[in-house]
Amino acid sequence: MFNNNLFNTVYGEIRLYCLYYLKWWRRSTATSKEPREAETLYIKADEARKLSVEEVLRRLRTSLKHGLSSEEARRRLGVVGPNEIPEKKVHPVIKFLSYFWGPIPWMIEAAAAISFIIHHWVDFYIILALLLTNSIVGFWEEHKAENIIEYLKKRLSLTARVLRDGKWVVIPARELVPGDVVRVRLGDIVPADLKLVEGEYLMADESILTGESLPVEKKVGDVAYSGSIIKRGEMTGVVIATGLKTFFGKTVELVQKAKTVSKYQKLVVNIGNYLIIVTIILVAAMAIEEIMRGVNALELLKFSLVLVVAAIPAALPAVLSITMAIGAYELAKKQAIVTKLVAVEELAGVDVLCADKTGTLTKNQLTTGDPVPVGEGFSKEDVILYAALASREEDKDPIDLAVLGALEKCGLTEKYKQYKQVEFKPFDPVRKRTEALVEGPGGERFMVAKGAPQVILSLTRAEEGVRHRVLTTVDEYARRGYRMIGVARTVGGEKGKWVYVGLIPLFDPPREDARDTIEYLKSKGIKVKMITGDHVAIAREIAKMLGIGTRIYTIDQLREAKPEKAAELALKADGFAQVYPEHKYMIVEALQRAGCTVAMTGDGVNDAPALKKADVGIAVSNAADAARAAASIALLAPGISVIKDAIFTARKIFRRMYSYVVYRITETIRILFFVTFAIMLLKLYPITPVMIILLALLNDLPILAIAYDNVRVPQKPARWNLKLILVLSTILGFLGVCSSFFLLWLSLAYLALPIAMVQTFVFLKLAVAGHLTIFVTRTRGPFWSIMPGKWLLITAVVTKIAATIIALIGAGLVYPLSPFFVALIWGYAFAWFFMADRLKLLVYRKFEGIEEAIERAHEAIWKHF
């Protein structure tokens, strides 16, 4: 009997030991200085809001002029840890055990339990092997997929502009520590909780944190929360909390996770559900008839469970995860980072690409042309000088850098140094210009501004003569592909009258690879539409140079059109000009209404709605953090050629997925209908439960290897033709049923073999023919038209050899066959394989006629527009 007193004694001793160890650990950690220092380095948001800027700087021992030293920052990082929200990860053991829980594992486990109860040990061990194989393969493939996604996330890590050792540098946001001086501006995701200490204002979108839809205004002394998005303005702040210590630390997600269900996933899940329902109906009908014949209920239940397990797509989750992850990894090697795996499939069907002009189609390397003075008494040098005084280098704005770069070209560097920038207002969507308060060498103060020529005209309220000259010059330069910026200054002090100084031409040349890439995309059935904020004349010139077309419309024309007319206009346009980021959503919506699958590029925070709305949102290189978070794909390399590579890879992955779907339906029909019809019509079991389990085991490896197969990339946007898939799969599946019944008749009526040998006949035929079916379904042309992938070929050959060896030696699993009979079955399987391949070609030929008619109609619509 169990000794209760002994248990209580042992339990008491263990409890006392644990309490003693806990007290010792607490004392030892309490003596450490680091935990206490870590607490002093943080300031809670509520407290920081009440403290003055000087008190915060004193508490955090930092300086607005020099920031932290690199050495001190490293030391603090060691104390407080990285600035990140640690993810809760499931322990690998628990994740592995989860593969034994669910409808499919339950059926396998039930079959194993029944075999155990009736002492069919061979069946029990093989069923157990199937269960373990499915679990191990699924766990390993998902583990590899998770590792790939983790790798991709690291490449998309957030960055921050921080003052270290007196210099502004860009570092990974995870390296921020309390006391760091950080600058945030339009489009940034706030990398940590910040006490704002310098700047005019910020408009922060805190909807991700609070649900409040309207942006919140922030000024000096306020706290900007980690994870909020800067909509307007630019300010400097001091980090008061990082990681889990931030006010909204529990909810911040810097990389958006892929939770969307794609068209492919919906299709495959629906097909899987359909196969499960058909399987259960057929097996239930067979079971009812067998029970009426008086068959042993336990034996029948075990056979039924095993048959269901073999028929339903058990490998579906593993094939989905690994194929998508492989596609994401291939895209990553081509500088396209997938943040939502479903985008790999969606990208394959894109037929319209809306591409930003600047930075995507052009180099985004602005250079200045010969300045044009407009105001009376101003020289070309004055235009460059005042434009430079209205710029700031540390913002890294392309226009600012181009203007500042022109100082040396014009010999104005020394003169520029004589002026002092007292205040600076960066560009924002409200003013649409930069402004600065400047102090000259003589102490006089005046304002300078630069922006779009029309904006500066409104600012200066110029006379008709100046207005006419500005507009004429802008149009003249626009026809040559130049962009113009206007420059103004005040006369009579900082509050004096604004006067128009002049214009500076800027030119952003097309990328060398852009035209070839656009031609390639057109040949693959993708229409490229250029989206730009530039003047129509500039947009038309660039579009003509790139071979896009000259039908460029203004966004106003689209806005004023009725919904049906807007869709028609969007369809026939080669691009849109004078577009602000918020208008991109309208363009995407109009194209989708016209039946297009749209990919949209973007780089700013205001592009987020359009990137979300598009079927595939693409954040281009150097995009704002908010744009990258909203996009499905983020590009690391500049230009459009990366998109070309991404579409090519996505279509390749689509073909692999297509092969898997056709094969899976075909195989289910081939096995399920043959076995159930043979039992119901002929009153015999054509294969044993052990053979069904062996078939399931031998099929798993080649199915997974489809993810690595060589395929012919579709020349047009990929589409799921469910009717074609079902017709082809059904025809090939029932052809397999016919071949199995014919073999059954030969072995029983002609060869007069014993039932045990007949079952081995059928087993080997199903194993060999099943793997040959993979080579039929993987191509649209003859099976030899594309060389199979190395791993698909190896796994198919190895599993066929394994099935043949089992049939030859029996191994206590099947009735052994002679080499003659094995060779006979191989020849029989290959004969039907060639027949299936010819039948496949006939089906495709029939459907290709329909597809060509649809394609011709599609092309006619495009030509009409």
Secondary structure, 3 states (H helix, E strand, C coil): CCCHHHHHHHHHHHHHHHHHHHHHHHHHHHCCHHHHHHHHHCCCHHHHHHCCHHHHHHHHCCCCCCCECHHHHHHHHHHHCCCCCCCCCCCHHHHHHHCCCCHHHHHHHHHHHHHHHCCCHHHHHHHHHHHHHHHHHHHHHHHHHHHHHHHHHHHCCCEEEEEECCEEEEEEHHHCCCCCEEEEECCCECCCEEEEEEEEEEEEECHHHHCCCCCEEECCCCEECCCCEEEEEEEEEEEEECHHHCCCCCCCCCCCCCCCCCHHHHHHHHHHHHHHHHHHHHHHHHHHHHHHCCCCHHHHHHHHHHHHHHHCCCCHHHHHHHHHHHHHHHHHHCCEEECCCCHHHHHHCCCEEEEEHHHHHECCCCEECCCEECCCCCCHHHHHHHHHHCCCHHHCCHHHHHHHHHHHHCCCHHHHHCCEEEEEECCCCCCCEEEEEEECCCCCEEEEEEECHHHHHHHHCCCHHHHHHHHHHHHHHHCCCCEEEEEEEEECCCCCEEEEEEEEEEECCECCCHHHHHHHHHHCCCEEEEECCCCHHHHHHHHHHHCCCCCEEEHHHHHHCCHHHHHHHHHHCCEEECCCHHHHHHHHHHHHHCCCCEEEEECCHHHHHHHHHCCEEEECCCCCHHHHHHCCEEECCCCCHHHHHHHHHHHHHHHHHHHHHHHHHHHHHHHHHHHHHHHHHHCCCCCCHHHHHHHHHHHHHHHHHHHHCCCCCCCCCCCCCHHHHHHHHHHHHHHHHHHHHHHHHHHHHHCCCCHHHHHHHHHHHHHHHHHHHHHHHCCCCCHHHCCCCHHHHHHHHHHHHHHHHHHHHCCCCCCCCCHHHHHHHHHHHHHHHHHHHHHHHHHHHHHHHHHHHHHHHHHHHHHHC
